[in-house]
Amino acid sequence: MAVPKRKVSQARGAKRRAHLALKAKQLGTCSRCSQRILPHTVCVYCGTYREEVVLKVSENDDLS
């Protein structure tokens, strides 16, 4: 099994992990109600997916 000869410095380890930072979620907008939603999901505000109503949303639902 391969074992490093020397300790890996903090700078070298940090360079290797530079791309592992968390990224913000990429949100799209609903074409019907213009709310910010995740892509490829049903809009929980108006119940549409790809311009088609697939979920019945009542007026008294509180999503806050």
Legacy VTK file of the C-alpha trace (Angstrom):
# vtk DataFile Version 3.0
C-alpha trace
ASCII
DATASET POLYDATA
POINTS 64 float
0.000 0.000 0.000
1.326 3.451 -0.885
2.336 5.612 2.053
3.472 9.243 1.706
7.123 9.856 2.598
6.398 13.310 4.029
3.504 15.184 5.569
1.357 17.029 3.047
1.492 20.747 3.838
-1.670 22.681 4.672
-1.277 24.816 1.547
-0.997 21.781 -0.722
-4.018 20.132 0.895
-6.043 23.338 0.610
-5.206 23.617 -3.095
-6.447 20.084 -3.639
-9.713 20.845 -1.836
-10.305 24.240 -3.487
-13.106 22.920 -5.714
-15.016 21.236 -2.857
-16.649 24.435 -1.586
-20.439 24.499 -1.396
-22.201 26.204 -4.282
-25.485 28.079 -4.183
-28.499 26.258 -5.588
-29.363 27.291 -9.122
-32.989 28.417 -9.092
-35.226 28.947 -12.077
-38.496 30.813 -12.350
-41.924 29.313 -12.790
-43.319 30.256 -16.187
-46.836 30.663 -14.787
-46.436 32.456 -11.439
-42.797 33.675 -11.691
-41.812 32.236 -8.307
-38.241 30.991 -7.768
-38.183 27.158 -7.886
-35.668 24.371 -8.362
-35.410 23.212 -11.982
-37.246 20.018 -13.035
-39.677 20.178 -10.111
-43.360 20.910 -9.692
-44.040 24.483 -8.617
-45.510 24.264 -5.116
-47.058 27.723 -5.472
-49.245 27.110 -8.526
-48.928 23.326 -9.062
-47.581 23.369 -12.624
-44.793 21.429 -14.281
-43.704 22.338 -17.815
-46.768 24.547 -18.423
-49.166 21.762 -17.322
-51.193 21.709 -14.077
-50.264 18.506 -12.228
-50.995 19.438 -8.606
-54.072 21.019 -7.083
-53.047 23.881 -4.790
-55.652 25.359 -2.485
-55.734 29.055 -1.645
-55.423 28.576 2.135
-52.131 26.617 1.997
-49.471 28.580 3.831
-45.948 27.851 2.522
-44.032 30.258 4.729
LINES 1 65
64 0 1 2 3 4 5 6 7 8 9 10 11 12 13 14 15 16 17 18 19 20 21 22 23 24 25 26 27 28 29 30 31 32 33 34 35 36 37 38 39 40 41 42 43 44 45 46 47 48 49 50 51 52 53 54 55 56 57 58 59 60 61 62 63
